[in-house]
Amino acid sequence: GEQVVNDLGISIPPQLKGLHTVIGWPQIGVDALERRLDIDMIRYADGSNSSELTEIWGANQLWHESQLAHLDAFVYGRSYAAVGTGEDVPLITIESPLDMAARYDVRSRMVTAGLREYVEEGGVRAATLYLPQSTISLAEESSGWVITDRDDHNVGVVPIVRFSNRQRAADRVGRSEITPAVMSITDAACRTLLGMEVSREFFAAPQRYILGASEGAFEDQEGNPLDAWSTYVGRVLGLERDEDGQLPEVGQFAAGDPSAFTRVLDLYARVMATQLSVPPQYLGYTTDNPASADAIRSSESQLVKTAERKQRLFGTPWADVLRLALIWQHGAEGVPAAARAIDIGWMNPATPTVSAQTDAAVKLVTAGIIPADSDVALEMVGLREEQRARVRADRRRSQGRQLLQEIGAR
């Protein structure tokens, strides 16, 4: 939405060179994918007490800060999370790839060094260098860069985790969801919108011609030539007869039909929908017959599958971030053994109905595949983590009341 498209210099009049159009299809595609990546739960995979993980996650506001990492990875191809010393729990911050660069070891799948550059108050350039044994703060002075602070944490790993999008075997840096094909279609659609804006000017005020009018029809009372707009809306409506008593001939050129542009935009919307893996109606493309609920879910299937793949892609680095925080908190020797497998729970990226989710859970419980009091059943019906916690508390209270009743009956 920030790129100005250059016209081809053919159909745009010089007077309208300053007219620009913006179309937000790339943003719609990125937002549609990012909105389906909601982290719902943080826990150890072996079922151990995960309260410390939840505390670290919540204290750093990662329930919503995590969205920044996902969004930057989709837009720029990568984003970063850095771990540092906090007050009560390790500090986890999301860093923009516009400010940070990292050296990445493909074999170990870890960052081996990182640098973040920024500007402090007063316009002073500063930087933070992340190394396996130290985090060093720098500031630029007239003599060069000087060290302003040093944190020798000695954790043995660089406290930076990279989130890479669209990796390839030969390109681990990551690529943006806004591909060259998406950019090309966006530019073409912007030029079409600009052409429609120009056409609208002529459609709202079509060009006219006057044959046989005297020069006085285009002059004011003092004999000065009138500007084009005054002539168009004023004097042209009251022309005088010539010396032969004939009225000047007035006509109007036919204006272009703007529907030609809308048909082209519909074509671009359908092509863009395939590139972004979103339903065409997300981009404003509609048909005379509204789509049914089944048709809408079918058109979203590719977007849902893409979101599921992104969940698995980003689940690993988020687990690495939490392991780094535990190392920062307890040291490499004090990290719980359960931290080897941290489960990142995601909300369902699809849009199933509550009745369908409940029906599936009931069938699994009836068949004996999962117990009725299992957390898996609660997850399947779509309850969020806080809701599941309340259900577990209600179950404990109910079991306690039942036990008291049994004791009283004896």
C-alpha positions in Angstrom: 0.0 0.0 0.0 3.0 2.3 0.0 4.4 1.8 -3.5 3.6 4.4 -6.1 3.1 2.8 -9.5 4.5 4.5 -12.6 2.0 4.8 -15.4 3.1 3.9 -18.9 2.6 7.5 -20.2 -0.1 6.5 -22.8 -3.6 7.0 -21.4 -3.0 9.4 -18.5 -3.2 13.1 -19.3 -0.4 15.3 -18.0 -2.9 17.2 -15.8 -3.6 13.9 -13.9 0.0 12.9 -13.3 -0.4 13.6 -9.6 -3.3 11.1 -9.3 -2.2 7.8 -7.6 -4.1 4.7 -6.6 -3.4 2.1 -3.9 -4.9 -1.3 -3.7 -4.5 -3.4 -0.5 -4.6 -6.9 -1.8 -1.1 -8.0 -0.5 -2.1 -6.7 3.0 -5.4 -8.6 2.8 -3.6 -11.8 1.9 -1.0 -11.5 4.6 -3.5 -10.5 7.3 -5.9 -13.4 6.3 -3.1 -15.8 6.9 -1.7 -14.2 10.1 -5.2 -14.0 11.7 -5.3 -17.8 11.7 -2.1 -18.2 13.7 -3.3 -17.8 17.3 -1.3 -19.5 20.0 -3.7 -20.9 22.6 -1.5 -22.9 25.0 2.1 -23.4 26.2 3.0 -26.7 27.9 5.5 -29.5 28.3 4.7 -32.4 26.0 5.1 -34.9 28.8 2.3 -33.4 30.8 4.6 -31.9 33.5 3.6 -28.7 35.4 3.9 -25.9 32.8 3.1 -23.0 35.1 6.6 -21.6 34.7 6.3 -21.6 30.9 2.9 -19.9 31.1 4.3 -17.3 33.5 7.2 -16.4 31.2 4.9 -16.3 28.2 2.3 -14.1 29.9 4.8 -11.7 31.6 6.3 -10.9 28.2 2.8 -10.4 26.7 3.5 -12.9 24.0 -0.1 -13.9 23.7 -0.4 -10.9 21.4 3.3 -9.9 20.8 3.8 -13.2 19.0 1.6 -11.9 16.3 4.3 -9.3 15.5 6.8 -12.0 14.8 4.4 -13.8 12.5 3.4 -10.7 10.6 7.0 -9.5 10.1 8.0 -13.0 8.9 5.2 -12.9 6.3 6.0 -9.4 5.1 9.8 -9.5 5.2 10.5 -13.2 5.1 12.0 -13.3 8.6 11.7 -11.9 12.1 13.6 -12.4 15.4 13.0 -12.9 19.1 15.7 -12.0 21.6 16.0 -13.1 25.2 17.6 -10.9 27.8 17.7 -10.2 31.5 14.4 -9.1 33.0 13.2 -8.1 36.4 11.4 -11.3 37.6 11.5 -13.4 34.5 13.7 -13.4 31.4 12.8 -10.6 29.0 11.7 -11.7 25.5 11.4 -9.1 22.8 10.3 -9.3 19.2 12.8 -7.6 16.9 12.2 -6.3 13.3 14.4 -7.6 10.5 14.8 -3.9 9.5 16.9 -3.4 12.7 18.5 -6.8 13.2 20.8 -9.1 11.3 21.9 -12.6 12.3 24.5 -15.2 11.3 22.8 -18.5 11.0 24.3 -22.0 11.2 22.3 -24.4 9.0 23.8 -27.5 10.4 22.9 -26.7 14.1 19.9 -24.6 13.1 20.9 -21.9 15.5 22.0 -18.3 15.4 25.7 -18.0 16.0 25.9 -14.1 16.2 23.4 -11.3 16.0 23.5 -7.5 15.7 20.7 -5.0 16.3 21.1 -1.4 15.4 18.8 1.4 16.5 18.7 5.2 17.2 18.4 6.4 20.8 16.9 9.7 22.0 18.9 12.6 20.8 19.7 10.9 17.5 22.6 8.8 18.9 23.2 5.6 16.9 23.4 2.5 19.1 23.7 -1.2 18.7 23.5 -4.5 20.6 25.9 -7.3 19.7 24.7 -10.8 20.7 27.4 -13.5 21.2 27.3 -17.0 22.8 28.9 -15.7 26.0 28.0 -12.0 26.1 25.5 -9.4 25.1 27.3 -6.1 24.4 25.7 -2.7 24.1 27.5 -0.1 21.8 27.1 3.5 21.0 28.6 5.5 18.1 30.8 8.4 19.0 33.1 10.7 16.9 36.0 8.2 17.5 33.9 5.2 16.5 31.8 2.6 18.3 32.4 2.3 22.1 31.1 -0.3 24.6 28.5 1.2 27.0 27.4 -2.0 28.7 28.2 -5.7 28.8 26.2 -8.6 30.0 28.5 -11.7 30.4 25.7 -14.2 30.8 27.9 -17.2 29.8 24.9 -19.3 28.7 26.8 -20.7 25.7 24.2 -19.8 23.1 23.2 -16.7 21.3 19.9 -15.5 22.8 18.3 -14.9 19.4 15.8 -17.1 17.6 15.0 -16.5 13.9 11.6 -17.1 12.3 12.0 -17.8 8.6 9.2 -17.9 6.1 9.2 -19.8 2.8 12.6 -21.4 3.3 14.3 -23.3 0.6 17.1 -25.8 0.8 19.5 -23.3 -0.8 17.9 -20.2 0.8 17.4 -20.4 4.6 17.0 -16.7 5.0 13.3 -16.8 4.1 11.1 -15.1 1.6 8.1 -12.8 1.8 4.5 -13.9 1.2 4.4 -10.9 -1.1 6.0 -12.6 -4.0 7.1 -11.0 -7.4 3.9 -12.4 -8.9 1.8 -10.7 -6.2 3.6 -7.4 -6.7 3.1 -7.6 -10.5 -0.6 -8.2 -10.3 -0.9 -5.5 -7.7 0.8 -3.0 -10.0 -1.5 -4.0 -12.9 -4.6 -3.6 -10.7 -3.4 -0.2 -9.6 -2.9 1.0 -13.2 -6.4 -0.3 -14.0 -7.9 1.7 -11.1 -6.0 4.7 -12.2 -7.3 4.3 -15.7 -10.8 4.0 -14.3 -10.3 7.3 -12.3 -9.3 9.1 -15.4 -12.2 7.6 -17.3 -14.5 8.8 -14.5 -13.5 12.4 -15.1 -14.6 12.2 -18.7 -17.7 10.1 -17.8 -18.8 12.7 -15.2 -17.9 15.6 -17.5 -17.9 14.3 -21.0 -16.1 16.2 -23.8 -18.3 18.4 -25.9 -17.8 20.2 -29.2 -19.3 23.5 -30.5 -19.4 24.3 -34.2 -20.2 27.7 -35.6 -19.8 29.7 -32.3 -18.3 33.2 -32.3 -15.2 34.1 -30.3 -17.4 36.1 -27.9 -18.9 32.9 -26.6 -15.6 32.2 -24.9 -14.8 35.6 -23.5 -16.1 37.5 -20.4 -17.6 40.9 -20.4 -14.2 42.6 -20.5 -13.1 40.5 -23.5 -10.8 38.2 -21.6 -10.7 34.5 -22.5 -12.6 32.3 -20.1 -11.0 29.3 -18.5 -12.1 25.9 -19.7 -14.3 25.1 -16.7 -16.2 28.4 -16.9 -16.8 27.8 -20.5 -18.0 24.3 -19.9 -20.5 25.0 -17.2 -21.6 28.5 -18.1 -21.5 30.3 -21.4 -21.8 27.1 -23.4 -25.4 26.9 -22.1 -26.4 30.2 -23.6 -24.9 30.7 -27.1 -26.2 33.4 -29.4 -27.3 33.1 -33.0 -24.9 34.1 -35.7 -25.5 36.9 -38.2 -27.5 34.5 -40.4 -29.7 33.6 -37.4 -28.4 30.1 -37.1 -27.6 28.6 -33.7 -24.2 27.0 -33.2 -24.1 23.2 -33.3 -23.4 21.7 -29.9 -22.6 18.0 -29.5 -21.1 15.6 -27.0 -18.6 12.8 -27.4 -19.6 9.4 -26.1 -17.9 8.6 -22.7 -16.1 5.3 -22.1 -17.9 2.5 -20.3 -16.3 2.0 -16.9 -17.5 -1.6 -16.8 -14.6 -2.6 -19.0 -12.3 -1.7 -16.1 -14.3 -3.6 -13.5 -14.2 -6.7 -15.6 -10.4 -6.4 -15.8 -10.2 -5.9 -12.0 -12.4 -9.0 -11.4 -9.9 -11.0 -13.5 -7.0 -9.6 -11.5 -8.8 -10.5 -8.3 -9.3 -14.1 -9.3 -5.6 -14.4 -10.3 -4.5 -12.7 -7.1 -6.7 -15.1 -5.0 -4.8 -18.1 -6.4 -1.4 -16.4 -5.6 -2.4 -15.5 -2.0 -4.4 -18.8 -1.4 -7.4 -16.8 -0.3 -11.1 -17.0 -1.4 -11.8 -14.5 -4.2 -14.5 -12.8 -2.1 -11.7 -11.7 0.2 -10.5 -9.5 -2.6 -13.9 -8.1 -3.4 -14.8 -10.5 -6.3 -18.4 -11.4 -6.2 -20.9 -13.2 -8.4 -24.6 -12.9 -9.0 -25.2 -16.1 -7.1 -24.0 -15.9 -3.4 -21.7 -18.7 -2.4 -23.1 -21.4 0.0 -21.6 -22.2 3.3 -20.0 -25.4 1.9 -18.6 -23.5 -1.0 -17.1 -20.9 1.2 -15.4 -23.6 3.4 -14.2 -25.3 0.3 -12.7 -22.1 -1.1 -10.9 -21.6 2.3 -9.4 -25.1 2.3 -6.1 -24.0 0.7 -5.8 -21.0 3.2 -6.5 -23.4 6.1 -3.8 -25.9 4.9 -1.3 -23.1 4.5 -2.0 -21.9 8.0 -1.6 -25.4 9.4 1.8 -25.6 7.7 2.8 -22.2 9.2 1.8 -23.4 12.6 4.2 -26.3 12.4 6.9 -24.0 10.9 6.7 -21.4 13.7 6.1 -23.9 16.6 9.7 -25.0 16.6 11.3 -21.5 17.0 8.7 -20.6 19.7 9.8 -23.7 21.6 13.4 -22.6 21.2 12.6 -19.2 22.6 11.1 -20.7 25.7 14.1 -23.1 26.1 16.4 -20.1 25.9 14.4 -18.3 28.5 14.7 -21.3 30.8 18.4 -21.4 30.3 18.6 -17.7 31.1 16.5 -18.4 34.3 18.2 -21.5 35.6 21.4 -22.0 33.7 22.1 -24.7 31.2 22.4 -27.3 34.0 19.2 -26.4 35.7 16.8 -26.6 32.8 14.1 -29.2 33.5 14.4 -32.4 31.4 10.8 -31.8 30.2 12.0 -28.7 28.3 13.4 -31.0 25.6 9.8 -31.2 24.2 7.7 -28.1 24.5 4.3 -28.1 22.9 3.0 -25.0 21.3 -0.8 -25.3 21.2 -2.5 -23.5 18.3 -6.2 -22.6 17.8 -7.9 -24.4 14.9 -7.1 -22.3 11.7 -10.3 -23.5 10.1 -13.8 -22.2 10.9 -15.7 -25.4 11.9 -19.1 -25.0 13.6 -19.5 -25.6 17.3 -21.9 -28.4 16.6 -19.5 -30.2 14.2 -16.6 -30.0 16.8 -18.9 -31.2 19.6 -20.2 -34.1 17.5 -16.6 -35.2 16.7 -15.6 -35.1 20.3 -18.7 -37.0 21.4 -18.1 -39.8 18.9 -14.5 -40.2 20.1 -15.6 -40.4 23.7 -18.4 -42.8 22.9 -16.0 -45.1 21.0 -13.6 -45.1 24.0 -10.8 -43.5 22.0 -10.4 -40.7 24.6 -11.7 -40.4 28.2 -14.7 -38.1 28.8 -12.6 -36.0 31.3 -9.7 -35.7 28.9 -8.3 -32.2 28.0 -8.3 -33.4 24.4 -12.1 -33.5 24.4 -12.2 -29.9 25.7 -9.7 -28.8 23.0 -11.7 -30.5 20.3 -14.9 -28.6 21.1 -13.0 -25.4 20.7 -12.6 -24.2 24.3 -9.8 -21.8 24.9 -7.1 -22.5 27.6 -8.7 -20.2 30.2 -12.0 -21.9 29.6 -10.5 -25.3 29.9 -8.9 -24.3 33.2 -12.3 -23.2 34.5 -13.8 -26.6 33.4 -11.0 -28.4 35.2 -11.6 -26.4 38.4 -15.4 -27.1 38.1 -14.6 -30.8 37.8 -12.5 -30.8 40.9 -15.2 -28.9 42.9 -17.8 -31.4 41.6 -15.6 -34.3 42.6 -15.0 -32.8 46.0 -18.7 -32.3 46.7 -19.4 -35.9 45.5 -16.7 -37.3 47.8 -18.2 -35.3 50.8 -21.6 -36.7 50.0 -20.3 -40.2 50.0 -18.5 -39.7 53.3 -21.7 -38.2 54.8 -23.7 -41.2 53.6 -21.5 -43.6 55.5 
